[in-house]
Amino acid sequence: MKVKTVFQWIFAGVVTVVLFPPYIFLGFLQTGLARKGRLFRSLAKIYSKIIYAAFQVRVVHRGFEQIDPQCPYVFMPNHTSIADPLALAITIPQPLHGVFKKELARIPVFGWGLLPLGHIMVDRENTEQARDALAEAVSGLSGNNSILIFPEGKVSRDGRLLPLKKGGFHIAIQAGLPIVPVRIEGARKICPPGGSGHFHKGAISVRVFPPLMVCGKTETDIPALMENVRACLTLDEPI
């Protein structure tokens, strides 16, 4: 591992240890998923901007005039790098409730804050539990609090879109929340998956597409919705 990479991770660790504990404490004191989401939005933006400023990463955005910052959505981005969530935290105006696998809760400090700050833990091996957790979370949302779910379920190693999973589409239809496809470009070059975790300087682009309305849709419409999202996320492939 290069010396610069070590210093990057030390810096990120220090920022995490300094910023996360106060917010985790406040998260335990907050009642209601929506309040926890607004609290995390503040933390995520501060944290991401500090990290990206230190690592010389710029984030540019396109298409945000197509969404209403006061409305809730289910945001569905492609996933090519661990750099993706930081770029989303900087650009998306809504408080976000991310869907994460239970293993992430074991990560010291960072993982400990996911549940108290309003994120949604699912067990990949238990489909019924995952659906129940998502349904319960959506029922507790209010205002413009939104769901963030990577429909591929994991990071793509080669940059090409993986098969999409249906869970987020089920939740969008049940909750009546429009789906917003989000295309992230450049994150793979900033921090390649499967590498040392080194962040290279450069730019990440976050592009949102017009919301896909789900009112009146049923489970039989999910394949068509998935195809629409896939078409947006695969635009101009490869990344």
N, C-alpha and C positions, 0 to 999 in steps of 0.2 A: 504494500500500500504506500502510495506516495506521501511525502511529508505534508504537502498542501492538503491532501484529502484528510489526513489525520487532524490537521488544524481546523478544517471545515467542520468535521464531526464534533470536535471539542467545543468549537464555538456554538454549534447548534445545540449541543448538550447543555451548555451554560445558559443559553437563552431559554431553553425548555425548563430548566430547573428554576430559573428566576421568575418566568412569567406564569407557568402553569399552576403551581400550588395555590396562589391567592384566588385564581379563578375556579379551581376545583373546590376550594373551601366555600366560595360564594355559590357555586353550583349546588352543593349539598343543602344550602340554606334556602334555595329557590324552590318554589312549588309551581308545578305546571311545566309542561314540555316547552311551550312557547317562550316562557321567560328564560329557561335554560338555553334555548336556541339563540335568543338575542344576546345573551351573555357570551356564548361561544363565538358568535359573529364578531364581537369586539376583539376577543382574544385572537381569533384566527387571522384577522386582517393585520393586527399589530405584529404578530409573530411572523407571518408570511412576508410582510414588507421588510422587516429587519433582516430576515434570512436572505431574501433575494437582493437587497441592497448590498449586503456584505459579500455575496457571491457574484455580484455584477450580472444579475439576471433581470431583464426587462420583460414586462407583460403588456401586450397590446390586445385590444378587444375590438370585436366587430359584431354588428347585428343587435346590439342591446336595445336599440330603439324599438325593436319588435316585441319586447316584453314590458309589462307594467311592473315597476318595482314594488308596487303596493299589493300585488296579487300573488297567491301561492301557486307553485308549479311542482311537477316532478322533473327535475333536471337529470338528463341521461347523457353523460360524456363518454367518449372513448377513453381507454386507459392504456398508456404506453410507458409510464414512468412514475416513480414515487414523487416526481416533481409536479404531477397533475393537481393534487389537492391544494397545494399552495397557490397555484395560478387561479384556481376556481375561487378560493377564499378572497383573493384580491379583487376579482372582477364581478362576481355575482352579488347583487345588492341585497338579496333576501337572506334572512337567517336560515342556515341550512342544517338539516338533520341527516347526517350521513348514515348509510347502512354499512356496518363493518362486521367481519367475521370474529367470533368469540376469542380466537387466539390473540388478536391485537390487544385485548384488554390486559394481557400479561406484561406488556411493554412497560417498564418503569416510568413513572411520571406521565408521559404522554398517554399511554394506554389507560392509566388509572383515571384520566379525566374524561374519557369518552362517554361513559354512561352518565355521570353526574352533570355533564354539560349537554345532555339531550340527544346523544346519538343512539342509534338503534342496533343492538347486538343480535346477530342471527347465528344459528348453528347450521353450517352448510350440510351437515349429515342428517339434519332433521327438517325436512321440508315443511311439515305441519307447524313446528315451532317457529320457523322463519316467517311463515305467513301470518301466524297469530301475532308475532312481535311487530310486524309491519302494520297490521290492521289496528292494533292497540295504539301504536305511535300516531298514526294518521288521525285517529279519533280524538287525540289530545292536541292537535294543531289548531292554531287560530291566527287571524291576521294574515300576514304575508309569509309566515313560516313555511318553508318548503322542504321537500325531500330531495336528497342527492343520492343517486344510486348508479354505480357503474354497471351497465347491463351485461357486460362481458363476464363479470364476476371476479376477474383477476387481470393482472397486467399482461398485455400481449408482448411476447418475447421478440417477435420479428417486426412489430409495428403494424401488422395487418389485423383488421378487426376479427375478433373471435366470434363464435356463435353467441347470439344474444339469449339471455335467460328471460323467462316469462314473468318472474316475480314482481318486478317493478311495474309491469303493464297491468297486472291484476290489481295492484294497489291503486294505480292511477284511475282505473275504471271504477273501483269500489268507492274511492273518495271523490270522484268527479273532478280530479285535478288535471289540467292540461299538461301534456308532455312536451318538454323543451329539449330537443337534441342539441348537444354541445360538442363541437369539434375542437380538439386541442391539437395544435401543431407546434413542433419544435421542442417539446418536453423530452422526447427521446434523445435528442442531441445534447440537451442540457445535462441530463443524468440517465445514461443508458441502463436499461434493466439487466440484471445479472452481472453487473460490474462491481467495482469497488465502492460505489456510492458517491463517487466524486462528482461535484457540480461544476460544469464548464460555464464560462460566461457566454451570454447570448440572449436571444429573445424567444419568448413563448407567445403564441397567438391563441386566443380563446374566442371562438366564433359561435354565437347562438343562432338558431334557426327559428322560424315562426312556430309558435305553439301548435301542437296537434290536439284539437279538441276531442274530448272523450264523452261528452254528454250524449246519452242515448246509445252509447256503445255497449256491447256485451262481450263475453269471453270469445265468442265466435269472430269478433273483429280484431282480436289480438294479433294473429298472423299478419294482417294488413298494416297494423300499427308498427309492428316489428320491422316490416319491410321498409316503411317510411323512415323510421329512425336509422336503419342500416344504410339507406340511400344517402342520408345526410352525413353520417359518420365515415362513410367510405369515399366521399367526394375527393377527387384528386389523389387517391391512393397511389403509391405508398407515401408514408410520411417521411 
